[in-house]
Amino acid sequence: MNAAAVIVAAGAGRRFGGRRPKQFLLLAGKPLLYWSLRAFERTPTVRSIVLVVAPDFIKWAVSFLSRSKGRKPVTVVAGGRERSDSVRNGILACGASADVILIHDAARPLVTPGVISRVAKAARRTGAALAAWPVPDTIKESRGKRVRRTVPRDGLWLAQTPQGFRRDVAVRLFRRPTRALTDDVQWAERAGVPVELVSASPMNFKVTLPEDFVLCRRLLA
């Protein structure tokens, strides 16, 4: 298999706060986005990587990658106004030889090569796939701050990344993204493309708040 990875690091991270987007903050001595890059570098099925950053950070990213001296080619491209625009830019930068394209949030630094490989294989098999984790807690639906009802958690999953697509599916779905969706496989769902769930790990969480960053630091230590 020849998989290409698109690592999306173009967000502003407004919920996290701070003067600098979280993906560039140092985690265990390296920028947060480094840890995702390292995981894809260590995945044999991934042959190339595209890093998507905001236009203001392209120079920084090129300089950082030149110092990192990774083993796989990494292309840096500018992100767009919406996440779907950034993903589209990344997909268009993937080499024509890739038969699977994986999309990953740079803010999920604890992803493992095993999860990446399983998502890639599932995407090639069904057309689209995503890493996910079964919902472990009881779910309450609210009306304001009052409980409206308890939602059965059977069959509910927490969506993670990477999310992968067979190349022909990715190119077709992201040719002209026009809506802001909360994750990438929703494009496949709306187009009727089968999406396979790949059981991942609760450790593959997204760094959204400063507390998440602290937890990542402790886990890496």
WOFENDA-V919594 format. One record per residue. RES is the residue in one small letter. NEAR is the number of other ideal C-beta (glycine too) atoms within 10 Angstrom. Layout:
BEGIN
res->RES near->NEAR
res->RES near->NEAR
END
This chain:
BEGIN
res->m near->14
res->n near->15
res->a near->28
res->a near->30
res->a near->31
res->v near->30
res->i near->26
res->v near->25
res->a near->27
res->a near->26
res->g near->20
res->a near->9
res->g near->18
res->r near->9
res->r near->10
res->f near->19
res->g near->9
res->g near->12
res->r near->4
res->r near->11
res->p near->22
res->k near->26
res->q near->26
res->f near->20
res->l near->16
res->l near->10
res->l near->19
res->a near->14
res->g near->7
res->k near->15
res->p near->22
res->l near->23
res->l near->26
res->y near->22
res->w near->18
res->s near->28
res->l near->25
res->r near->16
res->a near->24
res->f near->26
res->e near->17
res->r near->13
res->t near->23
res->p near->10
res->t near->19
res->v near->24
res->r near->17
res->s near->19
res->i near->26
res->v near->24
res->l near->28
res->v near->29
res->v near->27
res->a near->19
res->p near->11
res->d near->9
res->f near->21
res->i near->16
res->k near->11
res->w near->14
res->a near->21
res->v near->13
res->s near->10
res->f near->20
res->l near->18
res->s near->10
res->r near->6
res->s near->14
res->k near->6
res->g near->14
res->r near->6
res->k near->15
res->p near->12
res->v near->20
res->t near->16
res->v near->19
res->v near->20
res->a near->18
res->g near->23
res->g near->18
res->r near->9
res->e near->15
res->r near->21
res->s near->20
res->d near->18
res->s near->24
res->v near->25
res->r near->22
res->n near->19
res->g near->28
res->i near->25
res->l near->14
res->a near->17
res->c near->23
res->g near->14
res->a near->6
res->s near->10
res->a near->21
res->d near->14
res->v near->26
res->i near->27
res->l near->31
res->i near->28
res->h near->28
res->d near->24
res->a near->27
res->a near->24
res->r near->24
res->p near->28
res->l near->19
res->v near->26
res->t near->16
res->p near->16
res->g near->12
res->v near->24
res->i near->28
res->s near->18
res->r near->20
res->v near->31
res->a near->26
res->k near->18
res->a near->21
res->a near->31
res->r near->19
res->r near->12
res->t near->17
res->g near->21
res->a near->24
res->a near->28
res->l near->26
res->a near->28
res->a near->22
res->w near->17
res->p near->13
res->v near->15
res->p near->9
res->d near->8
res->t near->9
res->i near->11
res->k near->11
res->e near->9
res->s near->9
res->r near->8
res->g near->6
res->k near->5
res->r near->7
res->v near->10
res->r near->10
res->r near->10
res->t near->10
res->v near->12
res->p near->10
res->r near->13
res->d near->7
res->g near->7
res->l near->13
res->w near->15
res->l near->16
res->a near->17
res->q near->24
res->t near->28
res->p near->33
res->q near->28
res->g near->35
res->f near->29
res->r near->21
res->r near->21
res->d near->10
res->v near->21
res->a near->30
res->v near->15
res->r near->14
res->l near->24
res->f near->21
res->r near->10
res->r near->7
res->p near->19
res->t near->7
res->r near->9
res->a near->10
res->l near->14
res->t near->7
res->d near->15
res->d near->29
res->v near->24
res->q near->16
res->w near->23
res->a near->24
res->e near->13
res->r near->11
res->a near->12
res->g near->7
res->v near->17
res->p near->13
res->v near->20
res->e near->18
res->l near->16
res->v near->21
res->s near->11
res->a near->25
res->s near->14
res->p near->11
res->m near->14
res->n near->22
res->f near->19
res->k near->16
res->v near->24
res->t near->13
res->l near->13
res->p near->14
res->e near->9
res->d near->16
res->f near->19
res->v near->12
res->l near->15
res->c near->21
res->r near->12
res->r near->9
res->l near->12
res->l near->13
res->a near->6
END
